[in-house]
């Protein structure tokens, strides 16, 4: 099934079954290359879209992404492994569909590409549910506050200092009132100079976060955290690998900063273990790799039960619905992986805030005709 064979979204009522599952793979170029300490230079992102059509002809859209590599494996999992347990099933029983997918792939998965593939399907099923109900997802999830604080996620490790500060000015001009910058350069003194310059440039009280993308050992992270002490950081993100729960707990206990992590935790069990170990203070799930809205909302409940503020990673046009239904949320990351040119109504930032849309489902309409030229199938 290709993108051009599916009908447009429409609202319907009544019991249905899943009629078709369509998967597409694209390579979306970035307007300028991005850099961080782990992934190196990023020129584009791989986008995997999933459209689920029910027997009434209503369609739900989901998507996930990969950094540099792996998109074809995710798309293949949906096409070859997941579609077979979805077609003919009730799309409204999303928890049952999630369990079907989890156990169908558990031996090859329990995280990684499996949960990315499941995420795209789960997001499509929730979108379909919202379309059929005529409700935006944030209201379908219970609704808390559609106005969500947001920060600009700069991916800028190799930017010269002057360009880094110019980028910050651009973020402020675009409406952001909180900024994250990358750290993890080979010489910690360079990081300290750059973070200090950014703090001076933004002024006291402006929320500033830093992200090391797992660059450091635990001892290196502690040295960096202590060196950053004068700069009043809102948080340090992923100072070391997420697998080292004991090490991350040391950083939380002795680093003197809140620690955000979660884009590389891909199951609710990963988050439960990290929270129980005291390995993070700000859970940061990514709805496009944690297993979709179904798991993201469970992580949100887990965070709330432990009195932790929830942030997020990536795909902000989708994530805004989950955070608009979460009372324990803090800032949402704005990072759209170059998709703005292919979304009918991309998220608008005003004075540091975004508003979850009132359109049914997640309300994201992708320009599939425009994406055709980016096909990586």
Secondary structure as GFF3:
##gff-version 3
##sequence-region A 1 377
A	DSSP	three_ten_helix	3	5	.	.	.	ID=ss1
A	DSSP	beta_strand	18	36	.	.	.	ID=ss2
A	DSSP	beta_strand	40	54	.	.	.	ID=ss3
A	DSSP	beta_strand	59	67	.	.	.	ID=ss4
A	DSSP	alpha_helix	71	76	.	.	.	ID=ss5
A	DSSP	pi_helix	77	82	.	.	.	ID=ss6
A	DSSP	alpha_helix	83	86	.	.	.	ID=ss7
A	DSSP	alpha_helix	94	104	.	.	.	ID=ss8
A	DSSP	three_ten_helix	106	108	.	.	.	ID=ss9
A	DSSP	alpha_helix	113	133	.	.	.	ID=ss10
A	DSSP	alpha_helix	137	140	.	.	.	ID=ss11
A	DSSP	beta_strand	147	153	.	.	.	ID=ss12
A	DSSP	alpha_helix	161	173	.	.	.	ID=ss13
A	DSSP	beta_strand	178	182	.	.	.	ID=ss14
A	DSSP	alpha_helix	188	202	.	.	.	ID=ss15
A	DSSP	beta_strand	207	211	.	.	.	ID=ss16
A	DSSP	alpha_helix	218	227	.	.	.	ID=ss17
A	DSSP	three_ten_helix	229	231	.	.	.	ID=ss18
A	DSSP	beta_strand	235	237	.	.	.	ID=ss19
A	DSSP	alpha_helix	245	254	.	.	.	ID=ss20
A	DSSP	beta_strand	259	261	.	.	.	ID=ss21
A	DSSP	alpha_helix	268	276	.	.	.	ID=ss22
A	DSSP	beta_strand	282	285	.	.	.	ID=ss23
A	DSSP	alpha_helix	293	305	.	.	.	ID=ss24
A	DSSP	beta_strand	311	312	.	.	.	ID=ss25
A	DSSP	alpha_helix	316	323	.	.	.	ID=ss26
A	DSSP	beta_strand	332	334	.	.	.	ID=ss27
A	DSSP	three_ten_helix	340	342	.	.	.	ID=ss28
A	DSSP	beta_strand	353	355	.	.	.	ID=ss29
A	DSSP	alpha_helix	368	371	.	.	.	ID=ss30
A	DSSP	three_ten_helix	372	374	.	.	.	ID=ss31
###
